[in-house]
Structure formats: C-alpha cells, structure tokens
Amino acid sequence: MNVRSHNNKGIREKARKIKLLVLDVDGVMTDGSIILDNEGNEFKRFHVRDGHGIKMIQKAGITVVIITGRKSKVVDIRARELGIREVHQKIFRKSAVFDQMLKKYACKDENAAFMGDDIVDQELLKRAGLTAAPADAEEEAKKLADIVMKRGGGRGAVREFIDLILKSSGLWEKVSGESLA
C-alpha cells in the first residue's frame, strides 16, 4: 500500500476507535466520471469489491454513511443494494451533516473514519479520527489525509481503506471468509 504511516501504531490506535465510516461518492466510490446519455440518464461505475468491503464493515458493527455534494438516483440505488441507510446528497456543507451523524450515533470525531478526494472534503479530512484519500485524489486532499491509498477512486480504494480499518482494529477475522455482497 502506498500509505503514509501504514505501519504506524497511531493508525492502528485510530482504527480501533472507529464506529462510523463516512464516504464521499464521486472520486471515492466512483472514478469521478459522470456519463450522461441523450435522455439525461446518469451512469456511474462502482467497484464490486468496494461493495463487499462495505458489507464486511457493516457486519463488524460499523455504520456506513454517504455524504456527497451531487444528487443522483444511481447513488440511492447503490446505497440500497449495500444496505446503507444514511445517504445525504446535494450537501454543500458536509460538516453540518457530519455533526448530525456524530450526534445520532453517539460518536465523537475520533470515532469516525472519512474518505474524500477533493477540496470540498477538507473540513472532514481535518476533523475525522481516521482519514483517507484515493491515490488519484486532488493533492490538497492527499496532504490532509492520514492515509493515501494505493488504488484510485472507484477502483478499490474504499475496500483498501476498509480492509485497513478491519485488520488494524482486530475485526478482520470476525468478517472475512463469508460472501456478503
């Protein structure tokens, strides 16, 4: 993995505190491409292993939340497939929804992991207890993240982050080996 402080005891300690995983969509769960057809239908490509990772982390008891700046039916469909109940779209001030989620799930900043890829994610990259950016994220996001993943957005970066959280927190054995997605 191309990560800063991957073997650092601090990353493992941060991972053990995680109860909430917050994800951006475009550039994180997808490669950031937006494909429109002649009728205005929007298409996004999601990575199946990211989905499997999301199911694994949910099985480990960690709640997954989506907070994204765009609104898309495709995101609702994918979230439903994965059992993600907290989907917040067209959010321009992500920190306000982040605060609501912390309160709802009785968490502090240190109990939340966040993955973002652009300047709109800066505040959460500074606040969350454990943060990551895909390999192809904007430089500003990568500078703020605790971890820069080896894989790009929509190409397994989410799964890479989830695996790191599960392995570092001792939850890997609890969830690995079963088909979940």
C-alpha positions in Angstrom: 0.0 0.0 0.0 1.2 3.5 -0.8 0.2 4.9 2.5 1.7 7.4 5.0 2.1 5.8 8.4 0.6 2.5 7.4 2.6 0.6 10.0 2.4 3.4 12.4 1.0 2.4 15.8 -1.1 5.7 15.6 -3.1 4.4 12.6 -3.9 1.2 14.4 -5.0 3.1 17.5 -7.2 5.4 15.4 -8.7 2.4 13.6 -9.7 0.7 16.9 -11.9 3.7 17.8 -13.9 3.7 14.5 -17.7 3.3 14.9 -18.7 5.3 11.8 -17.4 5.3 8.2 -18.3 8.3 6.1 -17.8 8.2 2.4 -17.9 10.7 -0.4 -19.2 9.3 -3.7 -17.7 10.9 -6.9 -14.0 10.2 -6.9 -14.2 7.9 -3.9 -16.9 5.3 -4.5 -16.7 6.0 -8.3 -13.8 7.1 -10.5 -15.4 10.6 -10.7 -16.7 10.2 -14.2 -20.3 11.3 -14.9 -21.7 9.7 -18.0 -25.0 11.1 -19.4 -27.0 9.7 -22.3 -29.2 11.6 -24.8 -32.1 11.4 -22.4 -30.2 12.8 -19.5 -29.8 9.4 -17.7 -26.8 9.4 -15.5 -24.4 6.4 -15.2 -21.7 5.7 -12.6 -19.4 2.8 -12.2 -18.9 1.3 -8.7 -16.3 -1.3 -7.8 -17.8 -4.6 -6.6 -15.0 -5.2 -4.1 -15.7 -1.8 -2.5 -19.3 -3.0 -2.1 -18.1 -6.2 -0.5 -15.9 -4.2 1.9 -18.9 -2.1 2.9 -20.9 -5.2 3.7 -18.0 -6.5 5.7 -17.5 -3.4 7.8 -21.3 -3.2 8.4 -21.1 -6.8 9.7 -18.4 -5.7 12.0 -20.8 -3.3 13.5 -19.6 -0.1 11.9 -22.2 2.2 10.4 -21.6 3.5 6.9 -22.8 7.0 5.9 -22.7 8.6 2.5 -22.3 12.4 2.3 -22.0 13.8 -1.2 -22.3 17.2 -3.0 -24.2 15.9 -6.0 -27.6 14.3 -6.2 -28.1 11.1 -8.2 -30.7 8.3 -8.3 -27.8 6.0 -9.1 -26.3 6.7 -5.6 -29.7 5.9 -4.0 -29.9 2.6 -5.9 -26.3 1.5 -5.0 -26.8 2.5 -1.3 -30.0 0.4 -1.1 -28.1 -2.6 -2.6 -25.5 -2.2 0.1 -27.9 -1.6 3.0 -26.6 1.9 3.6 -29.4 3.8 5.3 -27.7 7.1 5.8 -27.5 8.8 2.3 -27.1 12.5 2.3 -26.9 14.1 -1.2 -26.6 17.6 -2.5 -24.8 18.6 0.6 -22.5 21.6 0.2 -21.5 21.9 3.9 -20.6 18.3 4.7 -19.6 19.2 8.3 -23.2 20.0 9.3 -24.4 16.6 8.3 -21.3 15.0 9.8 -22.2 16.7 13.1 -25.7 15.3 12.9 -24.4 11.8 12.2 -22.0 12.0 15.2 -24.8 13.0 17.4 -27.2 10.4 16.0 -24.7 7.5 16.5 -23.3 8.8 19.8 -19.8 9.3 18.4 -17.1 11.9 18.6 -14.8 13.0 15.7 -12.3 10.3 16.8 -14.9 7.6 16.2 -15.4 8.5 12.6 -13.4 7.5 9.6 -13.7 9.5 6.4 -12.6 9.1 2.8 -12.7 12.2 0.5 -10.9 13.3 -2.7 -11.3 17.0 -3.2 -11.1 20.4 -1.6 -14.8 20.2 -0.6 -13.7 17.4 1.7 -11.0 19.4 3.5 -13.0 20.1 6.7 -13.9 16.4 7.3 -10.3 15.3 6.4 -9.2 17.6 9.2 -11.8 16.5 11.7 -12.4 12.8 11.4 -10.4 10.4 13.6 -9.0 8.5 10.7 -8.9 9.9 7.2 -8.0 8.6 3.7 -7.9 9.7 0.1 -7.8 7.6 -3.0 -4.5 7.6 -5.0 -5.9 9.8 -7.6 -7.4 12.4 -5.2 -6.6 16.1 -5.5 -3.2 17.0 -3.9 -4.9 19.1 -1.2 -7.0 16.1 -0.1 -4.0 13.8 -0.1 -2.0 16.3 2.0 -4.7 16.3 4.7 -5.4 12.6 4.8 -3.8 10.2 7.3 -3.6 7.6 4.5 -3.3 7.9 0.8 -4.5 4.6 -0.7 -2.7 2.7 -3.5 -5.9 2.4 -5.5 -7.9 5.1 -7.1 -11.5 6.2 -6.6 -14.0 3.7 -8.0 -11.1 1.2 -8.4 -11.0 -0.4 -5.0 -9.8 2.5 -2.7 -12.8 2.1 -0.4 -12.1 -1.6 0.0 -8.4 -0.9 0.7 -9.4 1.6 3.4 -12.0 -0.8 4.9 -9.5 -3.7 5.0 -7.0 -1.5 6.8 -9.6 -0.5 9.4 -10.8 -4.1 9.9 -7.3 -5.5 10.2 -6.0 -2.7 12.3 -8.9 -2.9 14.7 -8.9 -6.7 15.1 -12.2 -7.1 13.4 -10.9 -8.8 10.2 -11.3 -12.4 11.5 -14.9 -11.6 12.5 -16.0 -10.7 9.0 -13.6 -12.4 6.5 -14.3 -15.6 4.7 -18.0 -15.2 4.1 -19.7 -14.0 1.0 -21.6 -10.8 1.8 -22.2 -8.8 -1.3 
